[in-house]
Amino acid sequence: MKTELNYINFSYHTHSGKEYNIPLSYQLFGKDLFTAPVILINHALTGNSNVAGEKGWWKQLAGENQIIDTNNFTVLCFNIPGNGYDGFLIEEYEDFTPSDIAAIFLKGLEALHIKNVYAIIGGSLGGGIAWEMLALKPDLAEIFIPIACDYRTHDWLHAQCLVQKFLLNDKDEPVQKARIHAMLCYRTPQSLNNRFQNQYNQEKQCLKSEDWLFYHGKTLNDRFSLKAYRLMNHLLMNINADETDLEKIEARMHMISVDTDLFFPASEIRMCFDNLKAKNKNVSYHEIQSIHGHDAFLMEYQQLNNIIKNIL
């Protein structure tokens, strides 16, 4: 499997009027380009292009003999410019919107001479960017699978991202603090209560749930930069595909929600589904049942696999 990091360099003018030299990096997995259908996977907030293979963050879904089988497909994943995985960071993160990232990904596909893809799959922020891509290029894909995401950021999610922004601007351990808060949004009260049940860690003299939160804060701080986190949070805060453009999307859409998701509530995704269905769009709705909330799209692989295998 070809898993090396590749680069496409080009100049890009943001919607805010700024010019950037973009070193767009990406990875390819599975079949060589133009020998098999292409599946584009957009990564989530702290993810990256390393989506498949032994160390892939979605290896339970994409890889040899998985549901997204790299024996049958070419799997492509771009890094969101500024996520730091390729060493590129963006200082003035507010210069960019999710629509800019969508346009950059489309320029990347154009540079690779890919006019259309078989499927676009994105979870959370990656799915939001995919909505923006299809709003810009409605005929891009045959199949669109947005998972635990919506075409826009609703008020409650915007508010949580605002809290993240405050924490990321703090001078004392900003990444750790923001990650701890985020974990409480990614999961649910039932998920934490069922797992920890007020158990106490005698050695560390704290609740096991508290130790778990500090662990996640430290782990992200060790592998993710503050500049990257600020950018990603800003993007999550500002997903805003034009609702009228959604009607033009030609792909068969399969919207997947999580019944307990606090970030992108199932009720909001169902509303989007109902609106598109009423306009006679080829759209289906699927729902993952889980106590774990938003993170279920990274945990409930059996349910997710069962849904996607009937789509691809």
C-alpha positions as CSV (number, residue, x, y, z in Angstrom):
1,M,0.0,0.0,0.0
2,K,1.4,3.4,-1.0
3,T,1.2,5.4,2.3
4,E,3.9,8.0,1.9
5,L,3.0,11.7,2.3
6,N,2.7,13.5,-1.0
7,Y,2.4,17.2,-1.8
8,I,0.7,19.5,-4.2
9,N,1.9,23.1,-4.0
10,F,-0.2,26.0,-5.2
11,S,-1.3,29.6,-4.5
12,Y,-4.7,30.2,-3.0
13,H,-6.7,33.3,-2.3
14,T,-9.0,32.9,0.7
15,H,-12.5,34.3,0.8
16,S,-11.2,36.8,3.2
17,G,-8.9,38.1,0.5
18,K,-5.6,36.8,1.7
19,E,-3.1,34.9,-0.5
20,Y,-1.3,31.8,0.8
21,N,1.1,29.3,-0.7
22,I,-0.5,26.0,0.2
23,P,1.6,22.8,0.5
24,L,-1.4,20.5,0.3
25,S,-0.4,17.1,1.6
26,Y,-2.2,13.8,1.1
27,Q,-1.9,10.0,1.3
28,L,-3.1,7.3,-1.0
29,F,-4.0,3.8,0.0
30,G,-4.9,0.7,-1.9
31,K,-5.1,0.6,-5.7
32,D,-3.1,3.0,-7.9
33,L,-4.9,6.1,-9.1
34,F,-7.1,5.5,-12.2
35,T,-7.1,1.7,-11.7
36,A,-10.1,1.6,-9.3
37,P,-12.9,3.7,-8.0
38,V,-11.7,6.6,-5.7
39,I,-13.0,7.1,-2.2
40,L,-12.1,10.4,-0.6
41,I,-12.1,10.4,3.2
42,N,-12.1,13.7,5.0
43,H,-10.5,13.6,8.5
44,A,-12.0,15.0,11.7
45,L,-10.7,17.7,14.0
46,T,-7.5,16.1,15.4
47,G,-7.2,13.5,12.6
48,N,-4.9,13.5,9.6
49,S,-4.3,11.8,6.2
50,N,-3.2,8.5,7.7
51,V,-6.6,7.0,7.6
52,A,-5.9,3.3,6.7
53,G,-3.3,0.7,7.3
54,E,-1.6,-0.5,10.5
55,K,-1.5,2.9,12.2
56,G,-4.5,4.4,10.4
57,W,-7.0,6.2,12.7
58,W,-9.9,4.6,10.8
59,K,-8.2,1.2,10.2
60,Q,-11.3,-0.6,11.5
61,L,-13.2,0.9,8.5
62,A,-10.6,1.4,5.8
63,G,-7.9,-1.1,4.8
64,E,-7.3,-4.5,3.3
65,N,-10.5,-6.7,3.6
66,Q,-12.3,-3.9,5.6
67,I,-15.6,-2.4,4.5
68,I,-13.7,0.3,2.5
69,D,-11.5,-2.4,1.0
70,T,-8.2,-1.1,-0.3
71,N,-8.0,-4.3,-2.5
72,N,-10.9,-2.8,-4.5
73,F,-10.7,1.0,-4.0
74,T,-8.2,3.8,-4.2
75,V,-8.5,5.7,-0.8
76,L,-7.4,9.3,-0.8
77,C,-7.2,11.6,2.2
78,F,-5.9,15.2,2.3
79,N,-4.6,16.9,5.3
80,I,-6.5,20.0,6.2
81,P,-3.8,22.7,5.7
82,G,-2.6,23.8,9.0
83,N,-3.4,20.6,10.9
84,G,0.4,20.3,11.5
85,Y,0.7,16.6,10.4
86,D,2.9,17.7,7.6
87,G,4.7,20.4,9.5
88,F,2.6,23.2,8.0
89,L,0.9,25.6,10.4
90,I,-1.2,28.7,9.9
91,E,-0.8,31.7,12.2
92,E,-3.8,33.8,11.1
93,Y,-6.3,31.0,11.3
94,E,-9.4,33.2,11.0
95,D,-8.3,33.9,7.4
96,F,-9.8,30.5,6.5
97,T,-13.4,29.1,6.5
98,P,-14.5,25.5,5.9
99,S,-15.5,26.7,2.4
100,D,-11.9,27.6,1.8
101,I,-10.7,24.2,2.8
102,A,-13.4,22.7,0.5
103,A,-12.1,24.8,-2.4
104,I,-8.5,23.8,-1.6
105,F,-9.4,20.1,-1.6
106,L,-11.1,20.6,-4.9
107,K,-8.0,22.2,-6.3
108,G,-6.1,19.2,-5.0
109,L,-8.3,16.8,-6.9
110,E,-8.0,18.9,-10.0
111,A,-4.1,18.8,-9.7
112,L,-4.4,15.0,-9.4
113,H,-6.6,15.0,-12.6
114,I,-9.5,13.5,-10.6
115,K,-12.7,14.9,-12.1
116,N,-15.1,12.8,-10.0
117,V,-14.9,10.3,-7.2
118,Y,-16.9,7.3,-6.4
119,A,-17.6,8.3,-2.8
120,I,-16.9,11.0,-0.3
121,I,-17.0,10.0,3.4
122,G,-16.4,12.4,6.2
123,G,-16.9,12.4,10.0
124,S,-17.6,15.4,12.1
125,L,-15.6,18.4,10.8
126,G,-14.5,16.3,7.8
127,G,-18.1,15.7,6.9
128,G,-18.9,19.4,7.2
129,I,-16.1,20.1,4.8
130,A,-17.5,17.5,2.5
131,W,-20.9,19.2,2.5
132,E,-19.1,22.4,1.5
133,M,-17.2,20.6,-1.3
134,L,-20.5,19.2,-2.8
135,A,-22.1,22.6,-2.4
136,L,-19.3,24.0,-4.6
137,K,-19.2,21.0,-7.0
138,P,-22.6,19.2,-7.0
139,D,-21.5,16.5,-9.5
140,L,-18.3,15.5,-7.7
141,A,-19.3,12.2,-6.2
142,E,-21.7,9.3,-6.9
143,I,-22.1,8.6,-3.2
144,F,-21.9,11.0,-0.2
145,I,-21.7,9.6,3.4
146,P,-21.6,12.4,6.0
147,I,-21.2,10.9,9.5
148,A,-22.0,12.7,12.8
149,C,-22.0,16.0,11.1
150,D,-24.3,18.6,9.4
151,Y,-24.0,21.1,6.6
152,R,-23.8,23.9,9.1
153,T,-22.7,24.6,12.7
154,H,-25.8,25.1,14.9
155,D,-25.9,27.4,17.9
156,W,-25.1,24.9,20.6
157,L,-22.0,23.6,18.8
158,H,-21.0,27.2,18.0
159,A,-21.2,28.0,21.8
160,Q,-19.1,25.0,22.7
161,C,-16.5,26.1,20.1
162,L,-16.5,29.6,21.6
163,V,-15.7,28.0,25.0
164,Q,-12.9,26.1,23.3
165,K,-11.6,29.4,21.8
166,F,-11.5,31.0,25.2
167,L,-9.6,28.0,26.6
168,L,-7.2,28.0,23.7
169,N,-6.4,31.6,24.3
170,D,-5.4,30.9,27.9
171,K,-1.7,31.1,28.7
172,D,-1.7,28.1,31.1
173,E,-2.0,24.7,29.5
174,P,-4.5,25.8,26.8
175,V,-4.4,22.5,24.7
176,Q,-4.9,20.3,27.8
177,K,-7.8,22.5,29.1
178,A,-9.5,22.7,25.7
179,R,-9.2,18.9,25.2
180,I,-10.7,18.2,28.6
181,H,-13.7,20.3,27.9
182,A,-14.0,18.8,24.4
183,M,-14.0,15.2,25.8
184,L,-17.1,16.1,27.8
185,C,-18.8,17.2,24.6
186,Y,-17.7,14.2,22.6
187,R,-19.1,11.8,25.2
188,T,-22.3,11.8,27.3
189,P,-23.0,11.8,31.0
190,Q,-24.2,8.2,30.7
191,S,-21.0,7.1,28.9
192,L,-18.8,8.5,31.7
193,N,-21.0,7.5,34.6
194,N,-21.3,3.9,33.3
195,R,-17.6,3.6,32.8
196,F,-16.2,5.1,36.0
197,Q,-19.0,4.8,38.6
198,N,-17.3,7.3,40.9
199,Q,-14.3,4.9,41.3
200,Y,-11.3,6.5,43.1
201,N,-7.7,6.1,42.1
202,Q,-5.9,5.8,45.4
203,E,-2.4,6.1,43.8
204,K,-3.2,9.4,42.1
205,Q,-5.6,10.6,44.8
206,C,-8.4,11.5,42.3
207,L,-11.4,10.1,40.6
208,K,-10.7,7.7,37.8
209,S,-12.8,9.9,35.5
210,E,-10.6,12.9,36.4
211,D,-7.4,10.9,35.7
212,W,-8.9,9.9,32.3
213,L,-9.6,13.5,31.4
214,F,-6.1,14.6,32.3
215,Y,-4.7,11.7,30.3
216,H,-6.6,12.8,27.2
217,G,-5.5,16.4,27.7
218,K,-1.8,15.4,28.0
219,T,-1.9,13.0,25.1
220,L,-3.3,15.6,22.7
221,N,-0.8,18.2,23.9
222,D,2.0,15.8,23.1
223,R,0.9,15.3,19.5
224,F,-1.1,18.3,18.5
225,S,0.0,22.0,18.3
226,L,-1.9,24.9,19.7
227,K,-1.9,26.7,16.3
228,A,-3.5,23.6,14.7
229,Y,-6.1,23.3,17.4
230,R,-7.1,26.9,17.1
231,L,-7.6,26.5,13.3
232,M,-9.5,23.3,13.6
233,N,-11.8,24.7,16.3
234,H,-12.4,27.8,14.2
235,L,-13.4,25.6,11.2
236,L,-15.7,23.5,13.3
237,M,-17.3,26.7,14.5
238,N,-18.1,28.0,11.0
239,I,-19.4,25.2,8.8
240,N,-22.0,27.0,6.7
241,A,-22.8,25.5,3.3
242,D,-25.6,27.3,1.5
243,E,-28.8,25.4,2.1
244,T,-30.0,26.1,-1.4
245,D,-26.9,24.6,-2.9
246,L,-27.7,21.3,-1.1
247,E,-30.6,20.8,-3.5
248,K,-28.2,20.7,-6.4
249,I,-26.1,17.8,-5.1
250,E,-26.2,14.9,-7.5
251,A,-24.7,12.2,-5.2
252,R,-26.8,9.6,-3.5
253,M,-26.6,10.8,0.1
254,H,-26.5,8.6,3.1
255,M,-26.7,10.6,6.3
256,I,-25.5,8.9,9.4
257,S,-26.2,10.3,12.9
258,V,-25.6,9.2,16.5
259,D,-28.7,9.2,18.6
260,T,-26.9,10.7,21.6
261,D,-24.6,13.1,19.8
262,L,-24.3,16.4,21.6
263,F,-22.3,18.2,18.9
264,F,-24.4,17.3,15.8
265,P,-27.8,16.2,17.3
266,A,-29.6,13.5,15.5
267,S,-32.7,15.7,15.4
268,E,-30.9,18.3,13.4
269,I,-29.6,15.8,10.9
270,R,-33.0,14.3,10.5
271,M,-34.4,17.7,9.8
272,C,-31.8,18.1,7.0
273,F,-32.8,14.7,5.7
274,D,-36.5,15.5,5.7
275,N,-35.9,18.8,3.9
276,L,-33.8,17.1,1.1
277,K,-36.3,14.2,0.9
278,A,-39.1,16.6,0.4
279,K,-37.2,18.0,-2.6
280,N,-37.1,14.5,-4.1
281,K,-33.4,14.1,-3.5
282,N,-31.8,10.6,-3.4
283,V,-31.1,10.6,0.3
284,S,-31.3,8.0,3.1
285,Y,-31.0,8.4,6.9
286,H,-29.2,6.0,9.2
287,E,-28.8,6.2,13.0
288,I,-26.1,4.7,15.3
289,Q,-27.5,3.7,18.7
290,S,-24.9,4.4,21.4
291,I,-24.5,5.8,24.9
292,H,-21.1,7.4,23.8
293,G,-22.4,10.4,22.0
294,H,-20.4,12.1,19.2
295,D,-17.4,9.8,19.6
296,A,-19.5,6.8,18.7
297,F,-18.5,7.3,15.0
298,L,-15.0,6.3,16.2
299,M,-16.2,3.6,18.5
300,E,-19.2,1.8,17.2
301,Y,-17.5,0.1,14.3
302,Q,-19.8,-2.8,14.0
303,Q,-22.9,-0.6,13.5
304,L,-21.0,1.8,11.2
305,N,-19.6,-1.1,9.1
306,N,-23.1,-2.7,8.8
307,I,-24.4,0.6,7.5
308,I,-21.6,1.4,5.0
309,K,-21.3,-2.1,3.6
310,N,-24.9,-1.8,2.3
311,I,-24.0,1.5,0.7
312,L,-20.7,0.9,-1.1
